Amino acid sequence: MDRSLPFVSVVVPARNEHTAIGRCLESILRNSYPLDNLEVVVVDGMSDDGTRDIVQGYARSYPQVKLVDNPRLITPVAFNIGIEFASGDVIAIFGAHSYMEYDFLLEAVRTLAEHPEVDCVGGVAEATGKSSWEEAVKAAFNSPFSTGSSKYSEKEGYVTTVVYGVCRRDVFAKYGLFDERFVRAQDYEFNLRIVRAGGKLYQNPAIRSYYRPRSSPGRLFEQYFQYGEWKVQVLVKHHTLSIKNFIPPLYFSVLLVSILLSLVDHMFLYCSFFLMAGYILGLIPIAMLARRRNGGMGNLFLIAIVLFFIHAGFSLGFYKGAIDVLAGKAAVKG
């Protein structure tokens, strides 16, 4: 064991990831970080597609790989089970559908050492598109108009949230574990909790990972619908959100009100037209910028469609989350 390096535990929640878990584990085990200073805790949500067999095969070859059950199946529960099981001085949270750059762990540990004031570090999660749709999603994620997170940018410095955070173990004693009520957005809520308590997060683009984006419009819409729905729960708990989270729901709300009012006064019909036309025309330069940031790759029309699905899915999910909260409060008062 290299005594100059901390022992690192990588917690990987998984459920029915037989097509991706092998590549994920390979990227961790073949990382530049010494194997004697590493363990991989796969927390499986009772997979029935062969994922467990793959993990057990790796465990037979590598004593660093441990398989732990998550009978409740929920992602934040898996995080917490893995954290409590882990024996590392540094704990990294990673995704079964992603894979690491060769020096991911070494860069993360080095960044923590260089910034002792920081609680958690993270890097850039880069989409790897294969189909035309996936390439368009990858390009759209390079646009600041796709998401309020910095995780797709090359920014280095203090941030409000990180993807696949690598934390010192005492962070969880200081700020608590993941909130198991958050089926989605649990990492965002955890990061926000750290920042609001006075902690610091740091992003280093040298800490790189890769993942395959949602492969269809329906799956992308569902993903952002869930993001929007659970961001409302974050708002309810912490009474704060990034201003970017309010822009898409506010736009579609104004558009809907304008359309409804046009049934009473035709002047609002012109207002609705200008709102829709402005949005559509605005998507064109945004898509062009996203394509340029993606090295000129991606179909311009598909990038614009992806951005629309992101905005619409997030907004509708946000509305549903708000309605659920209001309905719950009304039921309590009742």
JOBELKA-V355516 format. One record per residue. N is the residue number from 1. RES is the residue in one small letter. D_FIRST is the distance of its C-alpha to the first C-alpha in Angstrom with 2 decimals. Layout:
n={N N}
res={RES RES}
d_first={D_FIRST D_FIRST}
This chain:
n={1 2 3 4 5 6 7 8 9 10 11 12 13 14 15 16 17 18 19 20 21 22 23 24 25 26 27 28 29 30 31 32 33 34 35 36 37 38 39 40 41 42 43 44 45 46 47 48 49 50 51 52 53 54 55 56 57 58 59 60 61 62 63 64 65 66 67 68 69 70 71 72 73 74 75 76 77 78 79 80 81 82 83 84 85 86 87 88 89 90 91 92 93 94 95 96 97 98 99 100 101 102 103 104 105 106 107 108 109 110 111 112 113 114 115 116 117 118 119 120 121 122 123 124 125 126 127 128 129 130 131 132 133 134 135 136 137 138 139 140 141 142 143 144 145 146 147 148 149 150 151 152 153 154 155 156 157 158 159 160 161 162 163 164 165 166 167 168 169 170 171 172 173 174 175 176 177 178 179 180 181 182 183 184 185 186 187 188 189 190 191 192 193 194 195 196 197 198 199 200 201 202 203 204 205 206 207 208 209 210 211 212 213 214 215 216 217 218 219 220 221 222 223 224 225 226 227 228 229 230 231 232 233 234 235 236 237 238 239 240 241 242 243 244 245 246 247 248 249 250 251 252 253 254 255 256 257 258 259 260 261 262 263 264 265 266 267 268 269 270 271 272 273 274 275 276 277 278 279 280 281 282 283 284 285 286 287 288 289 290 291 292 293 294 295 296 297 298 299 300 301 302 303 304 305 306 307 308 309 310 311 312 313 314 315 316 317 318 319 320 321 322 323 324 325 326 327 328 329 330 331 332 333 334}
res={m d r s l p f v s v v v p a r n e h t a i g r c l e s i l r n s y p l d n l e v v v v d g m s d d g t r d i v q g y a r s y p q v k l v d n p r l i t p v a f n i g i e f a s g d v i a i f g a h s y m e y d f l l e a v r t l a e h p e v d c v g g v a e a t g k s s w e e a v k a a f n s p f s t g s s k y s e k e g y v t t v v y g v c r r d v f a k y g l f d e r f v r a q d y e f n l r i v r a g g k l y q n p a i r s y y r p r s s p g r l f e q y f q y g e w k v q v l v k h h t l s i k n f i p p l y f s v l l v s i l l s l v d h m f l y c s f f l m a g y i l g l i p i a m l a r r r n g g m g n l f l i a i v l f f i h a g f s l g f y k g a i d v l a g k a a v k g}
d_first={0.00 3.82 5.93 8.81 8.48 9.58 8.88 11.78 14.35 17.01 20.28 22.78 26.30 28.33 31.80 33.51 31.30 31.45 32.38 29.45 26.49 25.41 25.28 23.47 20.63 20.54 20.24 17.21 15.34 16.38 15.50 13.91 11.00 7.73 8.34 5.08 5.97 9.49 12.44 16.04 18.85 22.15 25.03 28.01 31.60 32.99 33.29 36.01 35.67 32.90 29.96 28.62 28.94 26.95 24.07 24.23 24.18 20.89 19.52 20.63 18.76 15.58 14.29 12.91 16.67 18.75 22.53 24.37 28.15 30.15 33.68 35.19 34.27 34.28 31.59 31.07 30.84 28.05 26.21 26.65 25.72 22.44 21.70 22.60 20.53 17.35 14.64 13.10 13.81 15.15 17.39 18.92 22.23 23.10 26.09 26.45 29.17 27.12 24.46 22.07 22.26 19.50 18.04 19.00 15.74 14.75 18.38 18.46 15.57 17.19 20.53 19.58 18.34 21.60 23.73 22.93 26.38 25.52 24.73 23.92 23.64 24.80 26.20 28.82 29.54 31.60 34.06 34.44 38.05 39.47 42.99 45.49 45.07 41.27 41.63 44.15 41.83 39.08 41.67 43.00 39.60 39.64 42.68 42.59 45.45 43.35 41.08 40.55 36.78 35.10 32.36 34.29 34.91 33.13 33.46 30.83 31.08 31.74 32.93 34.23 32.12 29.05 28.25 24.97 23.87 20.35 20.57 18.97 19.14 21.95 24.13 25.11 26.05 28.04 29.87 29.74 28.63 30.41 34.13 34.79 38.40 37.49 37.42 37.14 36.20 33.70 31.14 33.99 35.12 31.70 31.35 34.94 34.34 31.59 33.87 36.92 35.14 34.41 30.85 29.81 28.48 27.52 27.84 26.26 27.72 24.72 22.98 24.96 25.52 28.43 30.69 34.07 36.84 39.54 41.56 45.04 47.21 47.42 43.68 43.27 46.17 44.71 41.34 43.07 45.57 42.77 41.23 44.64 45.31 42.13 42.36 45.50 43.54 41.24 44.47 45.87 42.81 42.14 45.60 44.19 43.28 43.08 46.60 45.65 45.35 49.04 50.55 50.70 52.04 54.54 55.80 56.40 58.04 60.46 61.19 61.95 64.20 65.99 66.64 68.01 70.21 71.58 73.33 75.37 75.71 75.45 74.22 70.80 70.80 70.58 67.79 65.84 66.50 65.22 62.09 61.27 62.31 60.30 57.17 57.67 58.48 55.51 53.14 54.26 52.94 49.82 49.14 49.92 47.42 44.73 45.50 45.31 41.90 40.81 41.82 45.29 44.04 45.57 49.11 50.75 52.76 49.79 47.73 50.65 50.83 47.11 47.60 50.60 48.71 45.96 48.60 50.82 48.09 46.53 50.03 51.25 48.10 48.56 52.19 51.27 48.71 51.35 53.99 51.76 51.07 54.78 55.84 53.46 54.86 58.39 57.75 56.47 59.56 61.75}
